[in-house]
């Protein structure tokens, strides 16, 4: 469980992996549900759950944002090129500060945010088939 459930998300500013632009989460939320996924190339469970992150990115009205946790940007770009990039944006958390603000204690971790900016769900650990179905039910109830 997370103390952030049903609370506004912790806003942050970060550099994007693919361009020099600053990303501020509060300015990016629109009418979509947002899925925030903390991941790293050195994390085997992150690789295991990647196909489910891709499935979420194929759905309407869901924005998938990756937060690359304490990782090498060059390795991350190669990893995403090899496995496919499901993220609308990939943000760098080189020091782990964003993860700390979100209460992340291990990766992967995934959060579901309503269009109004409230955290509705936190998944600590990889998304499996069973958890994918559970999150989909939640997403459909929000839509």
MOLINCOR-V561265 format. One record per pair of residues at least 24 apart in sequence whose ideal C-beta (glycine too) atoms are under 6 Angstrom apart, sorted by the first residue. I is the first residue (numbers start at 1). J is the second residue. D is the distance in Angstrom with one decimal. If there is no record, write none. Layout:
I & J & D
I & J & D
This chain:
2 & 103 & 5.5
2 & 122 & 4.1
4 & 119 & 4.7
5 & 119 & 5.8
6 & 118 & 5.9
8 & 117 & 5.2
9 & 113 & 5.4
9 & 117 & 5.8
9 & 119 & 5.4
10 & 101 & 4.4
10 & 102 & 5.7
12 & 98 & 5.0
14 & 91 & 4.0
14 & 92 & 5.9
15 & 92 & 5.0
16 & 89 & 5.7
17 & 73 & 5.8
17 & 90 & 4.0
17 & 92 & 5.9
23 & 89 & 6.0
23 & 91 & 5.4
29 & 117 & 5.9
31 & 115 & 5.2
32 & 61 & 5.0
32 & 62 & 6.0
32 & 63 & 4.5
33 & 62 & 5.1
33 & 139 & 5.8
33 & 142 & 5.6
34 & 63 & 4.9
34 & 113 & 4.2
35 & 62 & 5.9
35 & 64 & 4.8
35 & 112 & 5.9
36 & 65 & 5.3
36 & 111 & 4.4
37 & 66 & 5.3
37 & 110 & 4.9
38 & 67 & 4.8
38 & 69 & 5.1
38 & 99 & 5.8
38 & 104 & 5.3
38 & 107 & 4.8
38 & 109 & 4.7
39 & 66 & 5.9
39 & 107 & 6.0
39 & 108 & 5.1
40 & 69 & 4.8
40 & 71 & 4.4
40 & 107 & 5.8
41 & 71 & 5.5
41 & 75 & 4.7
41 & 76 & 5.6
41 & 79 & 4.3
43 & 107 & 5.3
45 & 108 & 5.7
45 & 126 & 3.9
46 & 108 & 4.7
48 & 126 & 5.3
49 & 108 & 5.7
49 & 126 & 3.9
49 & 127 & 4.3
50 & 83 & 5.3
52 & 127 & 4.3
52 & 132 & 4.6
53 & 86 & 4.8
54 & 84 & 5.8
54 & 86 & 4.2
57 & 86 & 3.6
61 & 143 & 5.9
63 & 88 & 5.3
65 & 89 & 5.4
66 & 90 & 4.3
67 & 91 & 5.1
67 & 93 & 5.2
67 & 98 & 5.9
68 & 92 & 5.5
69 & 93 & 5.1
69 & 99 & 5.7
69 & 107 & 5.2
70 & 96 & 5.5
114 & 142 & 5.7
